[in-house]
């Protein structure tokens, strides 16, 4: 009868779908469930209560030992909660306010130049971990009993409470033992355990950062290895990393949350690297598609750097043809030859991309991390972009979109200035070292992320994002059309040329009708024509020979400028190849038609429509021979020409 006079406990209760906490007073679990369901507007059937911090289910006995202001979570049937630690899905579903806090926090952490891996994907909230006493961090102690004067004292108590809870379950089991004799023996053993637990103060030291030695589960600063700080997880053991990857992969199956898919895909991508591996046999996936002569990652990356510089050299050499005076040409070539000699000495500055390089020549850290240096007119990258192409195959491929950009422009300024200097030297000696430094060295080169690489715009005004994206889609299809038109020149027979051009003209007429299928990229488009969601999210459809994208790449070029620019690296790929197969097959069909009518609609569908086009992320785009042929039965129409 005295149960009616139990002192109610005051707890803080929330639901899985609502972060708002409600103070509820209840004298029993039954009362708490009843009040909680009413407050949170949940159906009582199947509901249960768990500790918010670690997911422990609260029973009636456990409830009696709870302290006031304990944070609890009310779960409905089928819902799970493992605590507020390492819950990726919970974070990604939080409000915009929380998202803004995360962004601000990440931006502040990104300024840490010595932690490039954290720069890539980070979560940390503003904290005051250094503070220990109540008066130094009053917010931390909100809702706690005033007897706790330090953080460590409370955390120690927190650890003790968990162990006491385990002990209680052991003690409570006594009632399930029917034999009094066995009960007695069982209680003796438990009593011995209690004695030992008192000696070690219920192992509260596990959570006490002041504890000396190996007993504590945290660092002296208070970091626990399974907490939900991605920056710490990135440096944690491979076991924790694997668990996080698996968790993120399972969440990626949520097709209705493209924004979460993007964040999770980035997380997986950056955790799933093998940057430490250097040799081909240690990371075979990284070397996929690379010539077998490259045995190490650094050797390939060095070659990559050399290739870029050799490309710049070729532009310098090719400019010779635009110089009309043979005398000036000769002088120009002599200077270029001197530059080539110098480039050979430094091995075409391949060291810029070689992480094994000693000194200041390399552009990366010893681990292989590269940081964007910002646009030609900027002191630094405002977004603090970074990448490690040594990490995995996808990063290696994406690194190809980064530019070694010339501050003073190569084509428009440096090369013409060199030619002009040669033309006007009048006996003076050209300072070739100056031009060399501008063309081939870090004196004038900046490593720039594609989104920071400023190019001259075509001065086209688009009043809406959709208008620009529609134009983007049209431009790609127009590019395919140009390749079809240009093939005319490779047809030797004038008669066949004429027939070929007639078919192309028919295709052009059809393309104009559908506005060059710009609708593929227009999120305002109704029906099934668009390749994106109404919000603008595009998903990779996988390589030409795959049913889907194994990495579930996604992007929203409507989101921000950087995404818009990165979207240009995605390919509208032809399953049956355009250049190698479709266009030659069309020309051959015209040549061999013998009175039959060409089925131009079939070729049109292969060249310009989703019948044969797939939107593919750069890492999924296979440039190898597709080994797919046109369907011979569809080349000619069943009806004959009149």
C-alpha positions in Angstrom: 0.0 0.0 0.0 3.0 2.3 0.5 3.7 2.1 -3.2 1.3 5.1 -3.6 3.8 7.3 -1.6 6.9 6.5 -3.7 8.8 9.7 -4.5 8.5 10.4 -8.2 11.7 10.6 -10.3 12.3 13.5 -12.6 13.8 12.3 -16.0 14.4 13.9 -19.3 12.6 12.0 -22.1 12.8 12.3 -25.9 11.8 10.1 -28.9 13.9 8.8 -31.7 12.3 11.3 -34.1 12.3 14.3 -31.9 15.4 15.8 -30.3 13.3 18.0 -27.9 13.6 16.8 -24.3 10.6 16.8 -21.9 10.8 16.7 -18.2 8.6 14.0 -16.8 8.0 13.0 -13.2 7.1 9.3 -12.6 7.2 6.9 -9.7 7.4 3.8 -11.8 8.2 2.6 -15.3 4.6 2.0 -16.0 3.8 5.6 -15.1 6.7 6.9 -17.2 5.6 4.9 -20.3 2.1 6.2 -19.9 3.1 9.8 -19.5 5.8 9.6 -22.1 3.6 8.2 -24.8 1.0 10.8 -24.1 3.5 13.7 -24.2 5.3 12.4 -27.3 2.1 11.3 -29.0 3.2 7.7 -29.5 1.2 4.5 -29.4 2.0 2.6 -26.1 2.0 -0.9 -27.7 5.5 -2.2 -27.8 7.1 0.9 -26.4 10.2 0.7 -24.2 12.6 3.1 -22.6 16.4 3.1 -22.9 19.3 5.2 -21.5 20.0 7.9 -24.1 23.8 7.8 -23.6 24.4 4.1 -24.2 21.1 2.4 -25.2 20.7 0.2 -22.1 17.0 -0.8 -21.7 15.5 0.5 -18.5 13.6 -2.1 -16.5 11.4 -1.4 -13.4 14.3 -2.4 -11.1 16.8 -0.2 -13.1 14.3 2.7 -13.0 14.3 2.7 -9.2 18.1 3.3 -9.2 18.0 6.1 -11.7 19.2 9.6 -10.7 17.1 12.6 -11.3 17.5 14.3 -14.7 18.8 11.1 -16.3 18.3 11.4 -20.1 16.1 8.6 -21.5 14.8 7.8 -25.0 11.3 6.3 -25.7 11.4 3.8 -28.5 8.4 2.4 -30.4 8.1 -1.2 -31.6 11.0 -2.1 -34.0 13.1 1.0 -33.2 16.7 0.5 -32.0 19.1 2.9 -30.1 22.7 2.2 -29.4 23.4 5.4 -27.7 24.4 8.9 -28.7 27.8 7.5 -29.7 28.8 6.9 -33.3 25.3 7.1 -34.7 25.8 8.4 -38.2 22.2 8.1 -39.2 21.0 10.2 -36.3 23.4 13.0 -37.2 22.4 13.0 -40.9 18.8 13.3 -40.0 19.2 16.3 -37.6 17.8 19.7 -38.2 19.3 22.4 -40.4 20.3 24.2 -37.2 22.5 21.2 -36.2 23.8 21.0 -39.8 24.9 24.6 -39.7 26.7 24.0 -36.4 28.5 21.0 -38.0 29.5 23.0 -41.0 30.9 25.9 -38.9 32.7 23.4 -36.7 34.2 21.6 -39.7 35.3 24.8 -41.3 37.2 25.8 -38.1 38.9 22.4 -37.9 39.7 22.5 -41.6 42.3 25.2 -40.9 44.5 22.5 -39.3 47.0 22.1 -42.1 48.7 19.3 -40.2 45.7 17.0 -40.3 44.9 16.5 -44.0 42.9 13.4 -43.5 40.6 15.2 -41.1 40.3 18.0 -43.7 38.6 15.6 -46.1 35.7 14.6 -43.8 35.2 15.9 -40.3 32.7 16.2 -37.5 33.4 17.9 -34.3 31.3 20.2 -32.1 32.7 23.1 -30.2 33.8 21.8 -26.9 35.6 22.9 -23.7 37.4 19.6 -22.9 40.2 21.4 -21.2 37.9 22.7 -18.5 37.7 20.4 -15.5 35.8 22.3 -12.7 32.2 23.2 -12.5 32.8 26.9 -12.4 34.8 26.8 -15.6 32.1 25.0 -17.7 28.7 25.5 -16.1 26.9 24.3 -19.2 28.5 20.9 -19.0 27.2 20.4 -15.4 23.6 21.4 -16.2 21.1 19.1 -14.6 23.8 17.3 -12.4 23.7 17.0 -8.7 25.7 19.8 -7.1 27.9 17.3 -5.3 29.9 16.8 -8.5 32.5 19.5 -8.5 34.7 18.2 -11.4 34.0 16.5 -14.7 36.2 13.6 -13.8 34.3 13.0 -10.6 31.1 12.7 -12.5 32.5 10.5 -15.2 34.0 8.3 -12.6 30.5 8.0 -11.0 29.1 7.3 -14.4 31.4 4.4 -14.8 30.7 3.1 -11.3 26.9 3.3 -12.0 27.2 1.1 -15.0 29.1 -1.5 -13.1 26.7 -1.3 -10.2 23.9 -1.9 -12.7 25.6 -5.1 -13.9 26.1 -6.2 -10.3 22.4 -5.7 -9.6 21.4 -8.0 -12.5 23.8 -10.6 -11.0 22.2 -10.2 -7.6 18.6 -10.2 -8.9 19.2 -13.6 -10.6 19.2 -15.2 -7.1 15.4 -15.2 -7.2 15.4 -17.5 -10.2 17.4 -20.2 -8.4 14.9 -22.7 -6.8 17.3 -24.6 -4.6 17.9 -22.8 -1.3 21.3 -24.5 -1.0 22.4 -23.4 -4.5 21.0 -19.9 -3.7 23.2 -19.7 -0.6 26.3 -20.7 -2.5 25.5 -18.4 -5.3 25.1 -15.5 -2.8 28.5 -16.2 -1.2 30.2 -15.9 -4.6 28.4 -12.7 -5.4 29.4 -11.3 -2.0 33.0 -12.1 -2.8 32.7 -10.2 -6.1 31.1 -7.3 -4.3 34.0 -7.2 -1.9 36.4 -7.0 -4.8 34.3 -4.4 -6.6 34.4 -2.2 -3.5 38.2 -2.5 -3.5 38.5 -1.2 -7.0 35.7 1.3 -6.4 33.4 -0.4 -9.0 35.9 0.3 -11.7 34.8 3.9 -12.1 38.4 4.5 -13.2 37.5 3.3 -16.6 35.8 6.7 -17.4 38.1 8.9 -15.3 40.6 10.7 -17.5 42.7 11.5 -14.4 43.4 7.8 -13.8 47.0 6.8 -14.2 48.1 3.7 -16.0 46.2 1.5 -18.5 42.9 1.2 -16.6 41.1 4.2 -18.2 39.3 3.8 -21.5 40.1 7.3 -22.6 43.0 9.5 -23.4 44.3 12.0 -20.7 42.2 14.6 -22.6 39.1 12.5 -22.3 38.8 11.0 -25.8 37.2 7.6 -26.1 37.9 5.5 -29.1 34.3 4.6 -30.0 32.9 8.0 -29.6 31.1 9.6 -32.5 33.9 12.0 -33.6 34.7 11.0 -37.2 38.1 12.8 -37.0 39.1 10.5 -34.2 37.7 7.4 -36.0 39.8 8.3 -39.0 42.9 7.7 -36.9 41.5 4.8 -35.0 42.0 1.1 -35.5 41.0 -0.7 -38.6 38.3 -2.6 -36.6 36.5 0.6 -35.8 36.9 1.9 -39.3 35.5 -1.2 -40.8 32.5 -1.0 -38.4 31.8 2.5 -39.5 32.2 1.7 -43.2 29.7 -1.2 -42.8 27.3 1.1 -40.9 27.5 3.8 -43.6 27.1 1.2 -46.4 23.9 -0.1 -44.8 22.5 3.5 -44.6 23.4 4.0 -48.3 20.6 1.7 -49.3 18.2 4.5 -48.3 17.3 5.7 -51.9 15.0 8.4 -50.5 17.8 10.4 -48.9 20.2 11.5 -51.6 21.8 14.2 -49.4 22.6 11.5 -46.8 23.8 9.2 -49.6 26.3 11.9 -50.7 27.7 12.4 -47.2 27.9 8.7 -46.5 29.5 8.0 -49.8 32.1 10.6 -49.0 32.7 9.0 -45.6 33.1 5.5 -47.0 35.3 6.8 -49.8 37.7 8.5 -47.4 37.7 5.6 -44.8 38.2 3.0 -47.5 41.7 3.9 -48.5 45.0 2.1 -48.4 47.3 5.0 -48.6 50.0 3.3 -46.6 50.5 0.6 -49.3 53.1 1.5 -51.9 53.7 -1.6 -54.0 51.5 -3.0 -56.7 51.1 -6.4 -54.9 49.9 -4.6 -51.7 47.1 -2.7 -53.4 46.1 -4.2 -56.7 42.9 -2.3 -57.0 44.8 1.0 -57.1 46.8 -0.1 -60.1 43.8 -1.3 -62.1 44.2 0.0 -65.7 47.8 1.2 -65.1 50.7 -0.2 -67.2 52.4 -3.1 -65.6 55.8 -1.3 -65.7 54.7 0.8 -62.7 55.5 -1.2 -59.6 54.9 1.5 -57.0 52.3 4.2 -56.5 55.0 6.9 -56.3 56.5 5.8 -59.6 53.2 6.2 -61.3 52.4 9.6 -59.6 55.9 10.8 -60.6 55.1 9.9 -64.1 51.8 11.7 -63.8 53.6 14.9 -62.8 56.1 14.5 -65.6 53.3 14.0 -68.2 51.6 17.3 -67.2 54.9 19.2 -67.6 55.6 17.4 -70.9 52.1 18.5 -72.1 53.1 22.2 -71.3 56.3 21.7 -73.2 54.4 20.4 -76.3 52.3 23.5 -76.3 55.5 25.6 -76.3 57.0 23.6 -79.1 53.8 23.6 -81.2 53.7 27.4 -81.1 56.7 27.4 -83.5 54.4 26.9 -86.4 52.6 30.2 -85.7 55.8 32.2 -86.0 56.1 33.3 -89.6 59.7 34.4 -89.8 62.1 31.5 -90.3 64.8 33.4 -88.5 62.6 34.1 -85.4 61.5 30.4 -85.6 65.1 29.3 -85.4 65.9 31.5 -82.4 62.7 30.4 -80.7 63.6 26.7 -81.2 67.0 27.2 -79.7 65.5 28.7 -76.5 63.0 25.8 -76.3 65.9 23.3 -76.8 67.7 24.9 -73.8 64.5 24.5 -71.7 64.2 20.9 -72.7 67.8 20.3 -71.6 67.0 21.8 -68.2 63.7 19.8 -67.9 65.6 16.6 -68.6 68.0 17.5 -65.8 65.1 17.8 -63.3 63.2 14.8 -64.9 60.3 17.1 -65.9 59.6 18.0 -62.3 57.8 14.7 -61.7 58.9 15.2 -58.1 56.0 17.5 -57.6 53.6 14.5 -57.3 56.1 12.0 -55.7 55.5 11.6 -52.0 58.9 10.0 -51.6 60.7 13.2 -52.7 62.7 14.9 -50.0 62.8 18.6 -49.3 60.3 21.2 -50.5 59.8 20.1 -54.1 56.8 17.9 -53.7 53.4 19.3 -53.5 52.1 16.7 -51.1 52.7 15.4 -47.6 54.9 12.3 -47.0 51.6 10.4 -46.8 50.4 11.7 -50.2 47.9 14.4 -49.3 47.6 17.3 -51.7 45.9 20.6 -50.8 44.3 23.0 -53.2 46.3 26.3 -53.4 43.4 28.3 -54.6 42.6 30.2 -57.8 45.3 32.1 -59.6 44.1 35.4 -58.0 43.7 33.9 -54.5 46.1 33.5 -51.6 44.5 30.2 -50.5 41.7 27.8 -51.2 38.5 29.1 -49.5 37.1 25.6 -49.3 40.4 24.0 -48.2 40.0 21.2 -50.7 42.3 18.2 -50.2 42.8 14.8 -51.8 45.1 11.8 -51.4 45.4 10.1 -54.8 47.6 7.4 -53.1 44.6 6.3 -51.0 42.4 4.4 -53.5 41.7 4.1 -57.2 38.8 6.6 -57.2 41.0 9.3 -55.6 43.7 8.6 -58.1 41.2 9.1 -61.0 39.6 12.2 -59.4 43.1 13.7 -59.0 43.3 14.0 -62.8 40.6 16.7 -62.5 42.9 18.9 -60.4 44.9 21.4 -62.4 48.5 22.5 -62.3 47.4 26.0 -63.2 49.5 28.9 -64.4 49.0 32.1 -62.5 50.3 34.0 -65.5 48.5 32.2 -68.4 50.5 29.9 -70.5 48.7 30.1 -73.9 47.5 33.7 -73.8 50.5 35.3 -72.2 53.7 33.5 -71.5 54.3 31.7 -74.8 53.3 34.7 -77.0 55.5 36.9 -74.8 58.4 34.6 -75.3 57.9 34.6 -79.1 57.6 38.4 -79.1 60.7 38.8 -77.0 62.6 36.6 -79.5 61.3 38.7 -82.4 62.3 42.0 -80.7 65.5 41.0 -79.1 67.8 43.0 -81.4 71.0 41.4 -80.2 69.9 41.2 -76.5 70.0 37.8 -74.7 66.6 36.3 -73.8 66.3 35.5 -70.1 65.1 32.0 -70.8 65.3 31.0 -67.1 62.5 33.5 -66.4 60.2 32.0 -69.1 61.2 28.5 -67.9 60.2 29.3 -64.3 56.9 30.7 -65.5 56.1 27.7 -67.7 57.4 24.7 -65.7 58.0 25.5 -62.1 56.2 26.3 -58.9 57.2 29.9 -59.3 54.1 30.2 -61.5 52.3 26.9 -61.0 49.5 26.3 -58.5 47.8 23.0 -57.8 44.1 23.8 -58.0 40.9 21.8 -57.4 38.6 21.8 -60.4 36.1 24.1 -58.6 38.8 26.7 -57.9 40.1 26.6 -61.4 38.9 29.8 -63.1 38.3 29.7 -66.8 37.0 32.3 -69.2 33.3 32.1 -69.3 31.3 32.4 -72.6 29.3 35.4 -71.2 26.0 33.5 -71.3 23.4 34.7 -68.9 21.2 32.2 -67.3 18.5 33.4 -65.0 17.8 30.1 -63.4 19.9 27.0 -62.4 17.6 24.8 -64.5 18.1 26.9 -67.6 21.9 26.5 -67.2 21.7 22.8 -66.5 19.4 22.3 -69.5 21.9 24.1 -71.7 24.6 21.8 -70.2 22.7 18.8 -71.3 22.1 20.2 -74.8 25.8 21.0 -75.1 26.8 17.4 -74.5 24.3 16.1 -77.1 25.4 18.8 -79.6 29.0 17.6 -79.0 28.0 14.0 -80.0 26.2 15.4 -83.1 29.4 17.2 -84.1 31.3 14.0 -84.0 28.7 12.4 -86.3 28.9 15.3 -88.7 32.7 15.4 -88.7 32.8 11.7 -89.8 31.5 12.8 -93.2 35.1 13.7 -94.2 36.3 10.1 -93.7 33.8 8.8 -96.2 35.6 8.6 -99.6 32.6 8.1 -101.9 30.8 11.4 -102.7 27.6 9.4 -103.3 27.8 7.7 -99.9 28.8 11.0 -98.3 25.6 12.6 -99.7 23.4 9.8 -98.4 25.1 9.9 -95.0 24.6 13.7 -94.8 20.8 13.3 -95.5 20.4 10.9 -92.6 22.4 13.2 -90.3 20.1 16.1 -91.4 17.1 14.0 -90.5 18.6 13.4 -87.0 19.3 17.1 -86.6 15.7 17.8 -87.4 14.6 15.4 -84.7 17.1 16.8 -82.2 15.7 20.3 -82.7 12.2 19.0 -82.0 13.3 17.6 -78.6 15.7 20.6 -78.0 18.8 18.4 -78.0 17.5 16.4 -75.0 18.5 19.2 -72.6 15.6 17.9 -70.5 17.9 15.1 -69.2 19.6 17.6 -66.8 16.6 19.8 -66.1 15.0 19.2 -62.7 11.9 21.0 -63.7 11.2 18.5 -66.5 8.0 16.5 -66.0 7.8 12.7 -66.5 10.6 10.2 -66.9 12.9 12.1 -69.2 15.1 13.8 -66.6 18.0 11.9 -65.1 17.7 13.6 -61.7 15.2 14.0 -58.9 12.9 17.0 -58.6 15.5 18.4 -56.2 18.3 18.0 -58.7 20.1 14.9 -57.4 21.8 12.7 -60.0 22.9 9.1 -59.3 25.7 7.3 -61.2 24.2 4.4 -63.3 27.4 2.4 -63.3 29.8 1.4 -66.0 28.6 0.3 -69.5 28.7 -3.3 -68.4 27.2 -2.9 -65.0 23.6 -2.9 -63.8 24.3 -0.2 -61.2 27.0 1.8 -59.5 28.8 -0.3 -56.8 29.8 2.9 -54.9 26.4 4.6 -55.2 27.9 7.9 -56.3 25.5 10.8 -56.3 25.8 14.6 -56.8 23.5 17.6 -56.9 25.0 20.2 -59.3 22.1 22.5 -58.3 23.5 22.6 -54.8 26.5 24.8 -55.1 29.1 26.1 -57.5 31.6 23.4 -56.7 29.1 20.6 -57.3 28.1 22.3 -60.6 31.7 22.3 -61.8 32.4 18.7 -60.5 29.4 17.5 -62.5 31.3 18.3 -65.7 33.5 15.3 -64.9 30.5 13.0 -65.0 30.0 11.3 -68.4 27.0 10.7 -70.5 28.5 7.4 -71.6 27.5 5.3 -74.6 27.0 1.6 -73.8 27.6 0.8 -77.4 30.5 3.0 -78.3 29.9 6.1 -80.4 33.2 6.6 -82.2 34.3 2.9 -82.5 31.0 1.3 -83.3 27.9 3.4 -83.9 29.1 6.0 -86.3 31.2 3.6 -88.4 28.3 1.2 -88.5 26.0 3.9 -89.7 28.4 4.8 -92.5 28.8 1.2 -93.5 25.0 0.7 -93.5 24.7 3.7 -96.0 27.4 2.2 -98.1 25.8 -1.2 -98.3 22.1 -0.2 -98.3 21.4 -1.4 -101.9 18.0 0.2 -102.1 17.1 -0.6 -98.5 16.0 2.2 -96.2 18.3 3.1 -93.3 16.6 2.8 -89.9 17.8 6.2 -88.8 15.6 6.1 -85.7 17.7 3.2 -84.4 21.0 5.0 -84.9 19.5 8.1 -83.5 18.4 6.3 -80.3 21.9 4.9 -79.8 23.6 8.2 -80.4 21.4 10.7 -78.6 18.9 9.0 -76.2 18.8 7.2 -72.9 18.3 4.0 -74.9 22.1 3.8 -75.0 23.3 6.6 -72.7 24.3 6.2 -69.1 25.2 8.9 -66.6 28.5 7.8 -65.1 30.8 9.1 -62.4 34.3 9.6 -63.6 35.6 6.7 -61.4 33.1 4.3 -63.0 33.7 5.4 -66.6 35.6 2.6 -68.3 37.6 3.9 -71.3 38.4 0.4 -72.5 36.8 -1.2 -75.6 33.2 -1.9 -74.8 33.0 -4.9 -77.1 29.3 -4.3 -77.8 27.9 -4.2 -81.4 24.9 -2.7 -83.1 22.0 -4.9 -83.7 22.2 -5.9 -87.4 18.5 -6.7 -87.5 17.7 -3.1 -86.8 20.1 -1.3 -89.1 17.6 -1.3 -92.0 13.9 -0.6 -91.9 11.6 -3.4 -92.9 10.0 -1.2 -95.5 11.9 -0.6 -98.7 12.8 2.8 -100.1 10.4 4.1 -102.8 
